[in-house]
Amino acid sequence: MPPAKKRPRSYDSARTRAAVLAQFGHVAEAVRGLSPEQLSRPTHLGEWTVADLAGHVAWIADSLARGLDRPAAAEGRLLPHDWPFTTVALAGKIADAARETLTGAPVAELYERAGARLADALAAHGDDRVLDLWIGPMRLGDFLVTRTVELVVHTDDLNRAAGLEIPFDRQALAACTRLLADALAVKAPGGAVEVRIPPFAVVQCVEGPRHTRGTPPNVVETDPLTWIRLATGRTEWAAERDGARVSASGERADLSALLPLMA
């Protein structure tokens, strides 16, 4: 008899909404104080400068508010763990839309405008409002979970590029970690490997013998930020194992062929 299909993870709506607003607020506070020299620094994201990256984070908030201004779709079908696999094909389109929306405005103005629009839009719409997205229809409540990924990942990008110490909202970091862990389990279903990302997530993945009790034979463990960097292509499996930021035991515990999940 085949194993029962796992129910999708549920997320607390109030906490997710608060996390999105809090993480955007952390970034807004930090980038308002960046000097011209810091804004002109390169990032590890192709040709983007820190100014481009900061503008993109403002666009994340602004585009969500714009999406809620458009007519609702009929039914939301995409779930949070589906979202990472839809992003690569849209990278160019997103970059073009961000440039068109944000060109010409100072960073502080971008964030003030986008933050106000985001807060108003979230106050006006419930989780069941269905967004008509480029990737397909998605409930607002589910889409907000994906915004924690965007905000946490780009907070880390900004910290590394501009030498900042922007804090991570705990709930945003937790939701981001869990969504990407669940996406791994979708990409490689099974129960042969247990992936532990304390204190936020544990998932089983990869086809093979399933353990039922005691310590599983194949275990991967890492911290949330290292996991997020691996899942989004910011770092490589071998480098993190060599640096002892990932521990992997068992013959099936090499996840290098499955990563990144999005890049």
C-alpha positions as CSV (number, residue, x, y, z in Angstrom):
1,M,0.0,0.0,0.0
2,P,1.5,3.4,-1.0
3,P,2.3,5.8,1.8
4,A,-0.3,8.5,2.5
5,K,0.3,11.8,0.8
6,K,1.6,14.4,3.2
7,R,-0.6,17.4,3.9
8,P,1.0,20.7,2.9
9,R,2.5,22.6,5.8
10,S,0.2,25.3,7.3
11,Y,1.5,28.7,8.3
12,D,0.0,31.1,10.8
13,S,-1.4,34.0,8.9
14,A,-0.9,36.7,11.4
15,R,2.7,35.7,12.1
16,T,3.5,35.5,8.3
17,R,2.0,39.0,7.7
18,A,3.9,40.5,10.6
19,A,7.1,38.8,9.5
20,V,6.8,40.2,5.9
21,L,6.3,43.7,7.2
22,A,9.0,43.4,9.9
23,Q,11.6,42.1,7.5
24,F,10.8,44.7,4.9
25,G,11.1,47.3,7.7
26,H,14.5,46.0,8.7
27,V,15.8,46.4,5.1
28,A,14.2,49.8,4.7
29,E,15.9,51.1,7.8
30,A,19.3,49.9,6.7
31,V,19.3,51.0,3.1
32,R,18.1,54.5,3.9
33,G,21.5,55.1,5.5
34,L,23.7,53.7,2.7
35,S,26.3,56.0,1.3
36,P,26.8,56.5,-2.5
37,E,29.9,54.4,-2.2
38,Q,28.0,51.5,-0.6
39,L,25.2,51.7,-3.1
40,S,27.7,51.5,-6.0
41,R,29.3,48.3,-4.7
42,P,29.0,45.1,-6.8
43,T,27.0,42.1,-5.6
44,H,27.4,38.4,-6.4
45,L,24.2,38.7,-8.4
46,G,25.5,39.3,-11.9
47,E,25.7,42.9,-12.9
48,W,23.6,44.2,-10.0
49,T,25.0,46.8,-7.7
50,V,23.8,47.3,-4.1
51,A,21.5,50.0,-5.4
52,D,20.0,47.6,-7.9
53,L,19.5,45.0,-5.2
54,A,18.0,47.5,-2.8
55,G,15.6,48.7,-5.5
56,H,14.6,45.1,-6.2
57,V,13.6,44.6,-2.5
58,A,11.5,47.7,-2.7
59,W,9.9,46.3,-5.9
60,I,9.0,43.1,-4.0
61,A,6.7,45.1,-1.7
62,D,5.4,47.4,-4.4
63,S,4.6,44.6,-6.9
64,L,2.6,42.8,-4.2
65,A,0.5,45.9,-3.6
66,R,0.0,46.3,-7.4
67,G,-1.0,42.7,-7.7
68,L,-3.8,43.3,-5.1
69,D,-5.0,46.3,-7.1
70,R,-5.7,44.0,-10.1
71,P,-8.9,41.9,-10.5
72,A,-8.7,38.7,-8.5
73,A,-8.2,35.3,-10.1
74,A,-10.9,32.7,-9.7
75,E,-9.0,30.0,-7.8
76,G,-5.6,29.7,-6.2
77,R,-3.9,26.5,-7.1
78,L,-0.2,27.0,-6.4
79,L,1.1,26.2,-2.9
80,P,4.2,27.7,-1.2
81,H,6.4,24.7,-1.9
82,D,5.6,24.9,-5.6
83,W,6.8,28.4,-5.9
84,P,10.6,27.9,-5.9
85,F,10.4,25.8,-9.2
86,T,8.6,28.6,-11.0
87,T,11.1,31.4,-10.5
88,V,14.0,30.7,-12.8
89,A,12.0,31.2,-16.0
90,L,10.8,34.6,-14.8
91,A,14.1,36.1,-13.7
92,G,14.5,38.4,-16.8
93,K,10.9,39.5,-16.8
94,I,11.0,40.4,-13.1
95,A,14.2,42.4,-13.5
96,D,12.7,44.3,-16.4
97,A,9.5,45.0,-14.5
98,A,11.5,46.2,-11.5
99,R,13.5,48.6,-13.6
100,E,10.4,50.0,-15.2
101,T,8.7,50.6,-11.9
102,L,11.5,52.0,-9.9
103,T,13.8,54.0,-12.3
104,G,14.6,57.5,-11.2
105,A,13.4,57.5,-7.6
106,P,15.9,57.8,-4.6
107,V,16.2,54.7,-2.5
108,A,14.6,56.3,0.6
109,E,11.6,57.4,-1.5
110,L,11.2,54.0,-3.0
111,Y,11.0,52.4,0.4
112,E,8.7,54.9,1.9
113,R,6.2,54.5,-1.0
114,A,6.5,50.7,-1.3
115,G,6.2,50.2,2.5
116,A,3.1,52.3,2.8
117,R,1.4,50.6,-0.2
118,L,2.2,47.2,1.1
119,A,0.8,47.9,4.6
120,D,-2.4,49.3,3.2
121,A,-2.9,46.5,0.7
122,L,-2.4,43.8,3.4
123,A,-4.8,45.6,5.7
124,A,-7.5,45.6,2.9
125,H,-7.3,42.0,1.8
126,G,-7.7,38.6,3.5
127,D,-5.7,35.4,2.9
128,D,-8.2,33.9,0.5
129,R,-7.9,36.8,-2.0
130,V,-6.5,35.1,-5.1
131,L,-3.6,36.9,-6.9
132,D,-3.4,36.6,-10.7
133,L,0.4,36.1,-10.9
134,W,2.7,35.4,-13.9
135,I,3.3,31.9,-12.4
136,G,-0.5,31.2,-12.0
137,P,-3.2,31.9,-9.5
138,M,-2.2,31.8,-5.8
139,R,-3.9,32.7,-2.5
140,L,-2.5,35.8,-0.8
141,G,-1.9,33.8,2.3
142,D,0.2,31.3,0.4
143,F,2.0,34.0,-1.6
144,L,3.0,35.9,1.5
145,V,5.0,32.8,2.7
146,T,7.0,33.1,-0.5
147,R,7.7,36.7,0.2
148,T,9.6,35.7,3.4
149,V,12.0,33.8,1.1
150,E,12.6,36.8,-1.2
151,L,13.1,39.1,1.8
152,V,15.3,36.9,3.8
153,V,17.5,35.9,0.8
154,H,18.0,39.4,-0.3
155,T,18.6,40.6,3.2
156,D,21.5,38.2,3.3
157,D,22.6,39.4,-0.1
158,L,22.7,43.0,1.1
159,N,24.5,42.1,4.3
160,R,27.2,40.3,2.3
161,A,27.5,42.9,-0.5
162,A,27.4,46.1,1.6
163,G,28.9,45.0,4.8
164,L,25.7,45.4,6.7
165,E,24.2,43.6,9.7
166,I,20.5,43.8,8.8
167,P,18.6,41.6,11.3
168,F,16.5,38.6,10.3
169,D,13.0,38.5,11.7
170,R,12.7,35.1,13.4
171,Q,9.4,34.2,11.9
172,A,10.5,35.3,8.5
173,L,13.6,33.2,8.8
174,A,11.6,30.2,10.0
175,A,9.0,30.4,7.2
176,C,11.8,30.8,4.6
177,T,13.7,27.8,5.9
178,R,10.6,25.6,6.1
179,L,9.3,26.5,2.6
180,L,12.7,25.6,1.0
181,A,12.9,22.4,3.0
182,D,9.5,21.4,1.9
183,A,10.4,22.2,-1.7
184,L,13.4,19.8,-1.4
185,A,11.0,17.0,-0.2
186,V,8.8,17.7,-3.2
187,K,11.7,17.6,-5.6
188,A,13.1,14.4,-4.2
189,P,10.2,12.5,-2.5
190,G,11.1,9.6,-0.3
191,G,12.2,8.8,3.2
192,A,15.8,7.6,2.9
193,V,17.4,10.9,4.1
194,E,16.4,13.1,7.0
195,V,17.4,16.8,6.6
196,R,17.5,18.7,9.8
197,I,17.7,22.5,9.9
198,P,17.3,23.3,13.6
199,P,15.4,24.9,15.1
200,F,13.0,25.4,12.3
201,A,12.6,22.3,10.0
202,V,13.0,18.5,9.6
203,V,12.0,16.8,6.4
204,Q,12.5,13.4,4.8
205,C,13.4,13.1,1.2
206,V,15.2,10.9,-1.5
207,E,14.0,7.5,-2.6
208,G,15.3,4.4,-0.8
209,P,14.8,2.5,2.5
210,R,12.6,4.4,4.9
211,H,13.6,4.3,8.6
212,T,10.9,3.8,11.1
213,R,12.6,4.1,14.5
214,G,15.8,5.3,16.0
215,T,18.5,7.3,14.3
216,P,18.1,7.3,10.5
217,P,21.0,6.0,8.5
218,N,21.2,9.1,6.3
219,V,21.2,12.4,8.0
220,V,22.0,15.9,6.8
221,E,22.2,18.8,9.2
222,T,22.9,22.5,8.8
223,D,21.9,25.9,10.1
224,P,19.1,28.0,8.5
225,L,21.2,30.5,6.7
226,T,23.6,27.9,5.2
227,W,20.5,26.0,4.1
228,I,19.0,29.0,2.5
229,R,22.2,29.8,0.7
230,L,22.5,26.2,-0.6
231,A,18.8,26.1,-1.7
232,T,19.1,29.4,-3.6
233,G,22.5,28.9,-5.2
234,R,24.4,31.4,-3.1
235,T,26.9,28.7,-2.1
236,E,27.9,25.1,-3.0
237,W,27.5,21.9,-1.2
238,A,31.2,20.9,-1.3
239,A,32.3,24.3,0.1
240,E,29.8,24.1,3.0
241,R,30.8,20.5,3.8
242,D,34.5,21.3,3.7
243,G,33.8,24.3,6.0
244,A,31.9,22.1,8.5
245,R,28.7,24.1,8.0
246,V,27.0,21.0,6.7
247,S,27.2,17.6,8.3
248,A,26.1,14.6,6.1
249,S,26.3,11.0,7.2
250,G,25.2,7.9,5.2
251,E,25.7,6.8,1.6
252,R,22.6,8.7,0.4
253,A,23.3,11.9,2.3
254,D,24.9,13.8,-0.6
255,L,22.4,16.4,-1.8
256,S,24.7,18.1,-4.3
257,A,22.7,16.8,-7.3
258,L,19.5,18.3,-5.9
259,L,20.8,21.8,-5.1
260,P,20.1,24.6,-5.7
261,L,16.3,24.4,-5.7
262,M,16.2,27.9,-7.2
263,A,18.9,30.2,-8.6
